[in-house]
Amino acid sequence: FKSKTELFEELLRHGVGLLTASLRAAAEESEERGGTRVEALDAMIRAGLAFIDRYPAFTQLYVAELWRTNRAWQSTLLVVRQEAVAVVEDVLREAVDSGELSEEIDIPLTAAALVGMVLVAALDWQA
C-alpha cells in the first residue's frame, strides 16, 4: 500500500465486503429453505450479529468512522456502507412486493435503520 489512506480504504472494503456477503448469504439460504422475506430479514439480522461477534474490533472501527467527518476515506466508507444497506433494501422491497410488509414503509430509511441498529446494539451487547 502506498499510504495509510489506501490501506484503510482497503480494510473498509474488505471488512464491509465480508459483512455484505454474510447478509446476502443469509437471505439466499432463507429463500432456499422456502422462507418468507421477513424470515430472510431475521436471518440477516442474525448473520449481522454473528459477523459483529466474530469481528468486534473491525465493527468498532467501522461504526466510529461512520460518525467522523473530513476523513480521506469518507467517500469509500459511504460506498461500502451503501453496498451493505442495498442488500437489506432488496429484501425489504421483495417483502413489500409480496405483501409481507406495508407499501407505506420507507425502504431506504428502514434498511439503513436496520443495519445501524444491528451494528450499535451488538456493540452494546458485547460491552
N, CA, C and O atoms as a MOPAC input file, in Angstrom:
PM7 MOZYME 1SCF
protein

 N      0.84300 1    -1.18500 1     0.00000 1
 C      0.00000 1     0.00000 1     0.00000 1
 C      0.88400 1     1.24200 1     0.00000 1
 O      1.90800 1     1.29000 1     0.68000 1
 N      0.48100 1     2.22200 1    -0.75600 1
 C      1.28300 1     3.43300 1    -0.89700 1
 C      1.07500 1     4.42400 1     0.23600 1
 O      1.91300 1     5.29500 1     0.46800 1
 N     -0.04800 1     4.29100 1     0.94500 1
 C     -0.33800 1     5.26400 1     2.00500 1
 C     -1.25900 1     4.65500 1     3.05400 1
 O     -1.86200 1     3.60200 1     2.84900 1
 N     -1.34700 1     5.34700 1     4.18100 1
 C     -2.26700 1     4.93800 1     5.24100 1
 C     -3.70700 1     4.96200 1     4.71800 1
 O     -4.50000 1     4.07300 1     5.02800 1
 N     -4.03300 1     5.97000 1     3.93500 1
 C     -5.38700 1     6.09200 1     3.39000 1
 C     -5.73100 1     4.89800 1     2.51500 1
 O     -6.81600 1     4.32700 1     2.63000 1
 N     -4.80300 1     4.52200 1     1.63900 1
 C     -5.03700 1     3.38200 1     0.74900 1
 C     -5.23200 1     2.09400 1     1.55600 1
 O     -6.11300 1     1.29200 1     1.24700 1
 N     -4.41900 1     1.90200 1     2.57600 1
 C     -4.53500 1     0.73100 1     3.44500 1
 C     -5.88500 1     0.72400 1     4.16100 1
 O     -6.56000 1    -0.30300 1     4.22000 1
 N     -6.26800 1     1.87100 1     4.70000 1
 C     -7.51600 1     1.95800 1     5.44400 1
 C     -8.71700 1     1.73200 1     4.53800 1
 O     -9.67200 1     1.05700 1     4.92400 1
 N     -8.67000 1     2.29700 1     3.32900 1
 C     -9.76700 1     2.09200 1     2.38500 1
 C     -9.92000 1     0.61700 1     2.03200 1
 O    -11.03800 1     0.11500 1     1.91500 1
 N     -8.80500 1    -0.07200 1     1.86500 1
 C     -8.88300 1    -1.49900 1     1.54600 1
 C     -9.42700 1    -2.29000 1     2.73600 1
 O    -10.18600 1    -3.24000 1     2.55200 1
 N     -9.04600 1    -1.90600 1     3.94200 1
 C     -9.58900 1    -2.54400 1     5.14300 1
 C    -11.10700 1    -2.37400 1     5.19200 1
 O    -11.83100 1    -3.32600 1     5.48600 1
 N    -11.58500 1    -1.17100 1     4.90600 1
 C    -13.03000 1    -0.92300 1     4.88600 1
 C    -13.71600 1    -1.76300 1     3.81600 1
 O    -14.74600 1    -2.38600 1     4.07500 1
 N    -13.14200 1    -1.77800 1     2.60800 1
 C    -13.74100 1    -2.56500 1     1.51800 1
 C    -13.81800 1    -4.04500 1     1.89500 1
 O    -14.83900 1    -4.70200 1     1.68800 1
 N    -12.73400 1    -4.54500 1     2.44600 1
 C    -12.68600 1    -5.97100 1     2.79700 1
 C    -13.67500 1    -6.29100 1     3.92100 1
 O    -14.47000 1    -7.22300 1     3.80400 1
 N    -13.62300 1    -5.52500 1     4.99700 1
 C    -14.47900 1    -5.80400 1     6.14700 1
 C    -15.95700 1    -5.67200 1     5.83800 1
 O    -16.74400 1    -6.55600 1     6.17400 1
 N    -16.33800 1    -4.58200 1     5.20400 1
 C    -17.75100 1    -4.39400 1     4.87900 1
 C    -18.15900 1    -5.36100 1     3.77300 1
 O    -19.31700 1    -5.77100 1     3.70300 1
 N    -17.21400 1    -5.72700 1     2.90900 1
 C    -17.49900 1    -6.75200 1     1.90100 1
 C    -17.85700 1    -8.08300 1     2.54800 1
 O    -18.76400 1    -8.77600 1     2.08900 1
 N    -17.14300 1    -8.44100 1     3.61600 1
 C    -17.46800 1    -9.67100 1     4.35100 1
 C    -18.85700 1    -9.58000 1     4.98100 1
 O    -19.62900 1   -10.53800 1     4.93800 1
 N    -19.16700 1    -8.43000 1     5.56300 1
 C    -20.49200 1    -8.22900 1     6.15700 1
 C    -21.57700 1    -8.34000 1     5.09200 1
 O    -22.58100 1    -9.02200 1     5.29200 1
 N    -21.37500 1    -7.67500 1     3.97100 1
 C    -22.35200 1    -7.69900 1     2.87900 1
 C    -22.56200 1    -9.11900 1     2.37500 1
 O    -23.69600 1    -9.53700 1     2.13900 1
 N    -21.47800 1    -9.85600 1     2.21100 1
 C    -21.58000 1   -11.24200 1     1.74100 1
 C    -22.33600 1   -12.10300 1     2.74000 1
 O    -23.11800 1   -12.96600 1     2.34100 1
 N    -22.11600 1   -11.88600 1     4.03100 1
 C    -22.82200 1   -12.69900 1     5.03300 1
 C    -24.31000 1   -12.36100 1     5.05500 1
 O    -25.14000 1   -13.25100 1     5.24400 1
 N    -24.65800 1   -11.09100 1     4.86600 1
 C    -26.07000 1   -10.70600 1     4.80500 1
 C    -26.74200 1   -11.32600 1     3.58300 1
 O    -27.84600 1   -11.86500 1     3.67200 1
 N    -26.06600 1   -11.24200 1     2.45100 1
 C    -26.61500 1   -11.80100 1     1.21000 1
 C    -26.78900 1   -13.32300 1     1.33300 1
 O    -27.81500 1   -13.86900 1     0.92800 1
 N    -25.78600 1   -13.99400 1     1.89100 1
 C    -25.85700 1   -15.44800 1     2.05000 1
 C    -27.01000 1   -15.83800 1     2.97100 1
 O    -27.70600 1   -16.81800 1     2.70900 1
 N    -27.21500 1   -15.08500 1     4.03800 1
 C    -28.31500 1   -15.38500 1     4.96200 1
 C    -29.65800 1   -15.27300 1     4.25600 1
 O    -30.53400 1   -16.11800 1     4.44400 1
 N    -29.82200 1   -14.23100 1     3.44300 1
 C    -31.08100 1   -14.05400 1     2.70600 1
 C    -31.28200 1   -15.18100 1     1.69600 1
 O    -32.38800 1   -15.70100 1     1.55500 1
 N    -30.22400 1   -15.55400 1     1.00100 1
 C    -30.32200 1   -16.61800 1    -0.00300 1
 C    -30.62200 1   -17.96900 1     0.64000 1
 O    -31.42800 1   -18.74300 1     0.12300 1
 N    -29.97000 1   -18.25100 1     1.77300 1
 C    -30.21900 1   -19.51800 1     2.46800 1
 C    -31.65700 1   -19.58900 1     2.96700 1
 O    -32.28800 1   -20.64400 1     2.90400 1
 N    -32.16700 1   -18.47900 1     3.45500 1
 C    -33.55800 1   -18.44200 1     3.90400 1
 C    -34.49700 1   -18.72600 1     2.73600 1
 O    -35.46200 1   -19.47800 1     2.87600 1
 N    -34.21400 1   -18.12900 1     1.59700 1
 C    -35.04600 1   -18.34600 1     0.41000 1
 C    -34.98300 1   -19.80200 1    -0.05000 1
 O    -36.00100 1   -20.37700 1    -0.43500 1
 N    -33.79100 1   -20.39800 1    -0.01200 1
 C    -33.63400 1   -21.80000 1    -0.41900 1
 C    -34.43000 1   -22.74000 1     0.48000 1
 O    -34.88200 1   -23.79500 1     0.03400 1
 N    -34.60300 1   -22.35700 1     1.74900 1
 C    -35.39000 1   -23.16900 1     2.68800 1
 C    -36.88200 1   -22.89200 1     2.55200 1
 O    -37.69200 1   -23.48100 1     3.26800 1
 N    -37.24600 1   -22.00200 1     1.64000 1
 C    -38.65400 1   -21.67600 1     1.45100 1
 C    -39.17400 1   -20.62400 1     2.40400 1
 O    -40.38400 1   -20.47700 1     2.57300 1
 N    -38.26600 1   -19.89100 1     3.02900 1
 C    -38.66900 1   -18.87400 1     3.99200 1
 C    -39.25600 1   -17.64200 1     3.33400 1
 O    -39.05000 1   -17.38400 1     2.14800 1
 N    -39.98700 1   -16.89300 1     4.13000 1
 C    -40.55300 1   -15.62900 1     3.66600 1
 C    -39.44900 1   -14.57400 1     3.62900 1
 O    -38.33300 1   -14.81300 1     4.09000 1
 N    -39.76900 1   -13.42500 1     3.08500 1
 C    -38.80100 1   -12.32400 1     3.06100 1
 C    -38.59900 1   -11.77400 1     4.47500 1
 O    -37.50300 1   -11.32300 1     4.80700 1
 N    -39.62800 1   -11.80600 1     5.30100 1
 C    -39.47500 1   -11.37300 1     6.69000 1
 C    -38.53800 1   -12.33600 1     7.42200 1
 O    -37.71700 1   -11.90800 1     8.23300 1
 N    -38.65800 1   -13.61700 1     7.13900 1
 C    -37.72800 1   -14.59200 1     7.72600 1
 C    -36.30800 1   -14.35100 1     7.21400 1
 O    -35.34000 1   -14.55400 1     7.94700 1
 N    -36.18400 1   -13.92300 1     5.96800 1
 C    -34.86300 1   -13.58300 1     5.42800 1
 C    -34.27300 1   -12.39100 1     6.18200 1
 O    -33.07800 1   -12.37100 1     6.47600 1
 N    -35.10200 1   -11.40300 1     6.49300 1
 C    -34.62800 1   -10.25600 1     7.27700 1
 C    -34.15300 1   -10.70100 1     8.65600 1
 O    -33.12500 1   -10.23100 1     9.14500 1
 N    -34.89800 1   -11.60600 1     9.27900 1
 C    -34.49500 1   -12.14800 1    10.57200 1
 C    -33.14900 1   -12.86000 1    10.45100 1
 O    -32.27400 1   -12.69300 1    11.30100 1
 N    -32.99000 1   -13.64900 1     9.39800 1
 C    -31.72600 1   -14.35800 1     9.17200 1
 C    -30.58400 1   -13.36900 1     8.94600 1
 O    -29.46000 1   -13.60200 1     9.39100 1
 N    -30.86900 1   -12.27400 1     8.26000 1
 C    -29.84400 1   -11.26300 1     8.01300 1
 C    -29.43200 1   -10.57000 1     9.31000 1
 O    -28.25300 1   -10.28000 1     9.51100 1
 N    -30.38700 1   -10.30700 1    10.17900 1
 C    -30.05700 1    -9.70700 1    11.47500 1
 C    -29.16500 1   -10.65300 1    12.26500 1
 O    -28.17000 1   -10.22900 1    12.85400 1
 N    -29.51600 1   -11.92100 1    12.27800 1
 C    -28.69600 1   -12.91000 1    12.98800 1
 C    -27.29900 1   -13.01000 1    12.37500 1
 O    -26.30800 1   -13.13200 1    13.09600 1
 N    -27.22200 1   -12.95800 1    11.04800 1
 C    -25.92100 1   -13.00100 1    10.36800 1
 C    -25.09700 1   -11.76300 1    10.71600 1
 O    -23.88500 1   -11.85300 1    10.91200 1
 N    -25.75300 1   -10.61500 1    10.79100 1
 C    -25.05200 1    -9.39400 1    11.18200 1
 C    -24.50900 1    -9.48400 1    12.59500 1
 O    -23.38200 1    -9.06400 1    12.85700 1
 N    -25.30200 1   -10.03000 1    13.50700 1
 C    -24.84300 1   -10.20800 1    14.88600 1
 C    -23.67400 1   -11.18400 1    14.95800 1
 O    -22.72300 1   -10.96400 1    15.70900 1
 N    -23.74200 1   -12.25300 1    14.18300 1
 C    -22.64300 1   -13.22800 1    14.15500 1
 C    -21.37200 1   -12.58400 1    13.60100 1
 O    -20.27900 1   -12.82800 1    14.11200 1
 N    -21.51000 1   -11.76400 1    12.56100 1
 C    -20.35900 1   -11.06300 1    11.99200 1
 C    -19.71400 1   -10.17300 1    13.04600 1
 O    -18.49300 1   -10.17300 1    13.20700 1
 N    -20.53100 1    -9.42400 1    13.75600 1
 C    -20.02500 1    -8.49800 1    14.76400 1
 C    -19.35800 1    -9.25400 1    15.90400 1
 O    -18.34500 1    -8.80500 1    16.44100 1
 N    -19.91900 1   -10.39500 1    16.27300 1
 C    -19.31600 1   -11.22600 1    17.31100 1
 C    -17.95400 1   -11.73800 1    16.85500 1
 O    -17.02600 1   -11.85400 1    17.65500 1
 N    -17.84300 1   -12.03900 1    15.57600 1
 C    -16.58800 1   -12.57400 1    15.03000 1
 C    -15.54500 1   -11.47900 1    14.81000 1
 O    -14.34900 1   -11.72700 1    14.96300 1
 N    -15.98400 1   -10.27600 1    14.45400 1
 C    -15.07200 1    -9.17300 1    14.13700 1
 C    -15.39200 1    -7.92200 1    14.96600 1
 O    -15.71100 1    -6.87700 1    14.39900 1
 N    -15.31300 1    -8.01300 1    16.28800 1
 C    -15.71000 1    -6.86300 1    17.11300 1
 C    -14.81200 1    -5.63700 1    16.91800 1
 O    -15.30900 1    -4.51100 1    16.92000 1
 N    -13.51900 1    -5.83200 1    16.75100 1
 C    -12.62000 1    -4.68500 1    16.59100 1
 C    -12.91400 1    -3.95100 1    15.28500 1
 O    -12.94200 1    -2.72000 1    15.25200 1
 N    -13.13000 1    -4.70500 1    14.21400 1
 C    -13.46600 1    -4.06000 1    12.94400 1
 C    -14.78400 1    -3.30600 1    13.07100 1
 O    -14.91000 1    -2.18200 1    12.58500 1
 N    -15.75400 1    -3.91800 1    13.71900 1
 C    -17.06400 1    -3.27800 1    13.85600 1
 C    -16.95600 1    -1.97700 1    14.63700 1
 O    -17.57200 1    -0.97800 1    14.26300 1
 N    -16.18200 1    -1.97700 1    15.71700 1
 C    -15.98900 1    -0.74900 1    16.49400 1
 C    -15.35800 1     0.33700 1    15.62900 1
 O    -15.78200 1     1.49200 1    15.65600 1
 N    -14.35200 1    -0.04500 1    14.86800 1
 C    -13.68000 1     0.89800 1    13.98300 1
 C    -14.64400 1     1.43800 1    12.92900 1
 O    -14.69200 1     2.64300 1    12.68400 1
 N    -15.39600 1     0.55700 1    12.31900 1
 C    -16.34000 1     0.93200 1    11.26400 1
 C    -17.40200 1     1.89600 1    11.79100 1
 O    -17.66800 1     2.92600 1    11.17200 1
 N    -18.00100 1     1.56800 1    12.92000 1
 C    -19.03700 1     2.43100 1    13.49800 1
 C    -18.44700 1     3.79000 1    13.87400 1
 O    -19.07600 1     4.82300 1    13.64200 1
 N    -17.25900 1     3.79500 1    14.44700 1
 C    -16.62000 1     5.06300 1    14.81000 1
 C    -16.36600 1     5.92100 1    13.57200 1
 O    -16.59400 1     7.13100 1    13.59300 1
 N    -15.90200 1     5.30200 1    12.50900 1
 C    -15.60500 1     6.05700 1    11.28700 1
 C    -16.86600 1     6.57600 1    10.60400 1
 O    -16.82000 1     7.60100 1     9.92300 1
 N    -17.98400 1     5.88700 1    10.77400 1
 C    -19.23700 1     6.37300 1    10.18900 1
 C    -19.61500 1     7.74600 1    10.73200 1
 O    -20.25600 1     8.53400 1    10.03600 1
 N    -19.22200 1     8.03700 1    11.96500 1
 C    -19.60400 1     9.29500 1    12.61000 1
 C    -18.57200 1    10.39200 1    12.43300 1
 O    -18.85800 1    11.55700 1    12.70600 1
 N    -17.38700 1    10.04400 1    11.98400 1
 C    -16.34500 1    11.05400 1    11.80200 1
 C    -16.48600 1    11.71200 1    10.44100 1
 O    -16.97900 1    11.10600 1     9.49000 1
 N    -16.05300 1    12.94100 1    10.36400 1
 C    -16.11400 1    13.66500 1     9.09000 1
 C    -14.71100 1    14.10400 1     8.68000 1
 O    -13.76100 1    14.02100 1     9.45900 1
 N    -14.60900 1    14.56300 1     7.46500 1
 C    -13.34600 1    15.07700 1     6.92100 1
 C    -12.22200 1    14.04700 1     6.92700 1
 O    -11.06200 1    14.38500 1     7.16500 1
 N    -12.56600 1    12.81100 1     6.67000 1
 C    -11.55700 1    11.76500 1     6.55800 1
 C    -11.26500 1    11.54000 1     5.08500 1
 O    -12.14800 1    11.68900 1     4.24000 1
 N    -10.04200 1    11.18600 1     4.78300 1
 C     -9.64800 1    10.95100 1     3.38900 1
 C    -10.42500 1     9.79100 1     2.77900 1
 O    -10.61900 1     9.74000 1     1.56500 1
 N    -10.86500 1     8.86900 1     3.61400 1
 C    -11.55500 1     7.67200 1     3.12300 1
 C    -13.07100 1     7.77600 1     3.24200 1
 O    -13.76200 1     6.76400 1     3.12000 1
 N    -13.60000 1     8.96200 1     3.47400 1
 C    -15.04000 1     9.14400 1     3.66800 1
 C    -15.85600 1     8.64300 1     2.47700 1
 O    -16.88300 1     7.99200 1     2.66800 1
 N    -15.41800 1     8.93500 1     1.26400 1
 C    -16.19300 1     8.50700 1     0.08800 1
 C    -16.21000 1     6.98900 1    -0.03300 1
 O    -17.23500 1     6.40900 1    -0.39400 1
 N    -15.09100 1     6.34200 1     0.26500 1
 C    -15.04400 1     4.87600 1     0.24200 1
 C    -15.97700 1     4.30700 1     1.29100 1
 O    -16.69000 1     3.33800 1     1.03300 1
 N    -15.97700 1     4.89700 1     2.46400 1
 C    -16.83600 1     4.44400 1     3.55300 1
 C    -18.30500 1     4.51600 1     3.15500 1
 O    -19.06900 1     3.58900 1     3.42300 1
 N    -18.69800 1     5.60200 1     2.52300 1
 C    -20.09500 1     5.75500 1     2.11400 1
 C    -20.48500 1     4.74300 1     1.04400 1
 O    -21.60400 1     4.23000 1     1.05100 1
 N    -19.56900 1     4.45400 1     0.12600 1
 C    -19.85100 1     3.48200 1    -0.93400 1
 C    -20.03700 1     2.08800 1    -0.35200 1
 O    -21.01000 1     1.40800 1    -0.68000 1
 N    -19.11900 1     1.65100 1     0.50900 1
 C    -19.22900 1     0.29000 1     1.04900 1
 C    -20.41300 1     0.16900 1     2.00100 1
 O    -21.04600 1    -0.88500 1     2.06700 1
 N    -20.71900 1     1.22700 1     2.73400 1
 C    -21.89900 1     1.21300 1     3.60800 1
 C    -23.15300 1     1.02800 1     2.77100 1
 O    -24.03000 1     0.24300 1     3.13000 1
 N    -23.24400 1     1.74200 1     1.66000 1
 C    -24.42300 1     1.63600 1     0.80900 1
 C    -24.54800 1     0.24200 1     0.20200 1
 O    -25.66200 1    -0.23200 1    -0.02100 1
 N    -23.43000 1    -0.41700 1    -0.06700 1
 C    -23.48800 1    -1.78300 1    -0.59800 1
 C    -24.14600 1    -2.72200 1     0.41200 1
 O    -24.96100 1    -3.56500 1     0.03800 1
 N    -23.79700 1    -2.57800 1     1.68600 1
 C    -24.40000 1    -3.41600 1     2.72600 1
 C    -25.87700 1    -3.08200 1     2.90100 1
 O    -26.71000 1    -3.98200 1     3.01000 1
 N    -26.19800 1    -1.80500 1     2.92900 1
 C    -27.59000 1    -1.38000 1     3.09600 1
 C    -28.43200 1    -1.83400 1     1.90400 1
 O    -29.59800 1    -2.18900 1     2.07200 1
 N    -27.85300 1    -1.82700 1     0.70400 1
 C    -28.59100 1    -2.21800 1    -0.50600 1
 C    -29.07100 1    -3.66200 1    -0.44200 1
 O    -30.13900 1    -3.98100 1    -0.96400 1
 N    -28.30000 1    -4.53600 1     0.18800 1
 C    -28.71600 1    -5.93600 1     0.33200 1
 C    -29.99600 1    -6.00200 1     1.16400 1
 O    -30.91600 1    -6.75000 1     0.83200 1
 N    -30.05400 1    -5.23100 1     2.23000 1
 C    -31.24200 1    -5.19300 1     3.08300 1
 C    -32.39800 1    -4.53100 1     2.33300 1
 O    -33.54000 1    -4.98100 1     2.43000 1
 N    -32.10700 1    -3.46900 1     1.59100 1
 C    -33.14700 1    -2.80900 1     0.79300 1
 C    -33.80600 1    -3.78900 1    -0.17600 1
 O    -35.02700 1    -3.78600 1    -0.33500 1
 N    -32.99800 1    -4.62200 1    -0.81900 1
 C    -33.54400 1    -5.58100 1    -1.78800 1
 C    -34.55500 1    -6.51800 1    -1.13500 1
 O    -35.62300 1    -6.77400 1    -1.69100 1
 N    -34.21400 1    -7.02600 1     0.04400 1
 C    -35.11000 1    -7.95600 1     0.73200 1
 C    -36.35600 1    -7.22400 1     1.22800 1
 O    -37.46100 1    -7.76000 1     1.15000 1
 N    -36.18600 1    -6.01600 1     1.73100 1
 C    -37.35400 1    -5.22600 1     2.14500 1
 C    -38.28300 1    -4.97200 1     0.95800 1
 O    -39.50200 1    -5.09600 1     1.08300 1
 N    -37.71100 1    -4.61700 1    -0.18800 1
 C    -38.51500 1    -4.35500 1    -1.38800 1
 C    -39.28800 1    -5.61200 1    -1.79400 1
 O    -40.46300 1    -5.53600 1    -2.15300 1
 N    -38.62500 1    -6.76400 1    -1.73600 1
 C    -39.29300 1    -8.02400 1    -2.06700 1
 C    -40.42400 1    -8.30700 1    -1.08100 1
 O    -41.47800 1    -8.81000 1    -1.47100 1
 N    -40.20700 1    -7.98400 1     0.19800 1
 C    -41.24700 1    -8.20000 1     1.21400 1
 C    -42.44400 1    -7.28700 1     0.96600 1
 O    -43.58700 1    -7.70000 1     1.16100 1
 N    -42.19600 1    -6.06700 1     0.54500 1
 C    -43.29200 1    -5.15000 1     0.21200 1
 C    -44.01900 1    -5.66000 1    -1.02700 1
 O    -45.24800 1    -5.70400 1    -1.05700 1
 N    -43.25800 1    -6.04500 1    -2.04800 1
 C    -43.86200 1    -6.52500 1    -3.30200 1
 C    -44.72100 1    -7.76900 1    -3.09600 1
 O    -45.72300 1    -7.95800 1    -3.78600 1
 N    -44.32500 1    -8.61700 1    -2.14500 1
 C    -45.08000 1    -9.84700 1    -1.89500 1
 C    -46.23300 1    -9.63700 1    -0.91500 1
 O    -47.00700 1   -10.55900 1    -0.65700 1
 N    -46.34700 1    -8.43200 1    -0.37300 1
 C    -47.42700 1    -8.14200 1     0.56500 1
 C    -47.10300 1    -8.47700 1     2.00900 1
 O    -47.96600 1    -8.33800 1     2.87600 1
 N    -45.87900 1    -8.91400 1     2.29000 1
 C    -45.49900 1    -9.23000 1     3.66800 1
 C    -45.35100 1    -7.97300 1     4.51700 1
 O    -45.60500 1    -7.99500 1     5.72100 1
 N    -44.94300 1    -6.88800 1     3.88800 1
 C    -44.78000 1    -5.61100 1     4.58000 1
 C    -45.59700 1    -4.54400 1     3.86300 1
 O    -45.87400 1    -4.65300 1     2.66900 1
 N    -45.96900 1    -3.53200 1     4.59500 1
 C    -46.77900 1    -2.43900 1     4.05800 1
 C    -46.02900 1    -1.66000 1     2.97900 1
 O    -44.81300 1    -1.48000 1     3.05300 1
 N    -46.76800 1    -1.21200 1     1.99300 1
 C    -46.19000 1    -0.36900 1     0.94600 1
 C    -45.81700 1     1.00900 1     1.48200 1
 O    -45.12300 1     1.77100 1     0.80900 1
 N    -46.26700 1     1.32500 1     2.66900 1
 C    -46.01800 1     2.64200 1     3.24700 1
 C    -44.62700 1     2.79000 1     3.84800 1
 O    -44.21300 1     3.90600 1     4.16300 1
 N    -43.89900 1     1.69200 1     4.01500 1
 C    -42.58400 1     1.83200 1     4.63900 1
 C    -41.61700 1     2.52800 1     3.68800 1
 O    -41.69300 1     2.38100 1     2.46800 1
 N    -40.72600 1     3.27300 1     4.27500 1
 C    -39.65500 1     3.93600 1     3.53500 1
 C    -38.50200 1     2.92800 1     3.47900 1
 O    -37.78400 1     2.74500 1     4.46200 1
 N    -38.33400 1     2.28800 1     2.34200 1
 C    -37.37500 1     1.18600 1     2.22900 1
 C    -35.93700 1     1.62500 1     2.51500 1
 O    -35.27700 1     0.98000 1     3.32900 1
 N    -35.41600 1     2.69000 1     1.88900 1
 C    -34.03200 1     3.08200 1     2.19400 1
 C    -33.81400 1     3.43700 1     3.66800 1
 O    -32.80200 1     3.06100 1     4.25800 1
 N    -34.76100 1     4.15400 1     4.25100 1
 C    -34.64000 1     4.52400 1     5.65700 1
 C    -34.70700 1     3.29100 1     6.55500 1
 O    -33.91700 1     3.16500 1     7.49100 1
 N    -35.62800 1     2.39400 1     6.28300 1
 C    -35.77500 1     1.18400 1     7.09100 1
 C    -34.53100 1     0.31000 1     6.98800 1
 O    -34.07000 1    -0.23400 1     7.99200 1
 N    -33.98800 1     0.17300 1     5.79000 1
 C    -32.77500 1    -0.63000 1     5.60800 1
 C    -31.60600 1    -0.02500 1     6.37500 1
 O    -30.88000 1    -0.73700 1     7.06800 1
 N    -31.42400 1     1.28000 1     6.25500 1
 C    -30.33600 1     1.94500 1     6.97500 1
 C    -30.52900 1     1.81600 1     8.48300 1
 O    -29.56500 1     1.61200 1     9.22100 1
 N    -31.77500 1     1.93400 1     8.93700 1
 C    -32.06400 1     1.80700 1    10.36400 1
 C    -31.77000 1     0.39700 1    10.86600 1
 O    -31.21500 1     0.23200 1    11.95300 1
 N    -32.13200 1    -0.61000 1    10.09300 1
 C    -31.85800 1    -1.99100 1    10.49800 1
 C    -30.36100 1    -2.25600 1    10.59900 1
 O    -29.89500 1    -2.84400 1    11.57500 1
 N    -29.61200 1    -1.82300 1     9.59600 1
 C    -28.16000 1    -2.03600 1     9.62000 1
 C    -27.54800 1    -1.29300 1    10.80300 1
 O    -26.74100 1    -1.86000 1    11.54100 1
 N    -27.92300 1    -0.04000 1    10.98800 1
 C    -27.39000 1     0.73200 1    12.10500 1
 C    -27.76400 1     0.15400 1    13.45200 1
 O    -26.94200 1     0.11200 1    14.36800 1
 N    -29.01000 1    -0.29300 1    13.57500 1
 C    -29.47800 1    -0.88400 1    14.82800 1
 C    -28.65800 1    -2.12100 1    15.17900 1
 O    -28.23500 1    -2.28900 1    16.32200 1
 N    -28.43800 1    -2.97400 1    14.20200 1
 C    -27.68500 1    -4.20100 1    14.45900 1
 C    -26.25300 1    -3.86500 1    14.86800 1
 O    -25.73200 1    -4.44600 1    15.82000 1
 N    -25.61300 1    -2.93900 1    14.16100 1
 C    -24.23500 1    -2.57300 1    14.49700 1
 C    -24.12600 1    -2.01300 1    15.90800 1
 O    -23.28500 1    -2.45800 1    16.68800 1
 N    -24.95600 1    -1.05400 1    16.23500 1
 C    -24.86100 1    -0.39400 1    17.53600 1
 C    -25.32700 1    -1.31200 1    18.66400 1
 O    -24.69000 1    -1.36900 1    19.71600 1
 N    -26.42300 1    -2.02400 1    18.45800 1
 C    -26.93000 1    -2.92200 1    19.50000 1
 C    -25.93400 1    -4.03100 1    19.80200 1
 O    -25.75000 1    -4.40400 1    20.96100 1
 N    -25.30100 1    -4.55400 1    18.78100 1
 C    -24.34000 1    -5.63500 1    19.00100 1
 C    -23.11200 1    -5.13700 1    19.75700 1
 O    -22.58400 1    -5.84200 1    20.61600 1
 N    -22.66100 1    -3.94300 1    19.44500 1
 C    -21.52400 1    -3.39300 1    20.18300 1
 C    -21.89500 1    -3.17100 1    21.64300 1
 O    -21.08400 1    -3.41800 1    22.53600 1
 N    -23.10800 1    -2.71000 1    21.88900 1
 C    -23.58200 1    -2.52000 1    23.25600 1
 C    -23.69300 1    -3.86200 1    23.97300 1
 O    -23.34800 1    -3.97900 1    25.14800 1
 N    -24.17700 1    -4.87000 1    23.25300 1
 C    -24.33300 1    -6.21400 1    23.79600 1
 C    -22.97700 1    -6.78500 1    24.19800 1
 O    -22.88200 1    -7.49600 1    25.19800 1
 N    -21.93500 1    -6.48500 1    23.43900 1
 C    -20.60500 1    -7.02000 1    23.72200 1
 C    -19.88600 1    -6.27800 1    24.83900 1
 O    -18.93800 1    -6.80100 1    25.42500 1
 N    -20.33100 1    -5.06600 1    25.13500 1
 C    -19.62900 1    -4.23600 1    26.13200 1
 C    -19.71600 1    -4.82700 1    27.52000 1
 O    -19.18100 1    -4.25500 1    28.47000 1

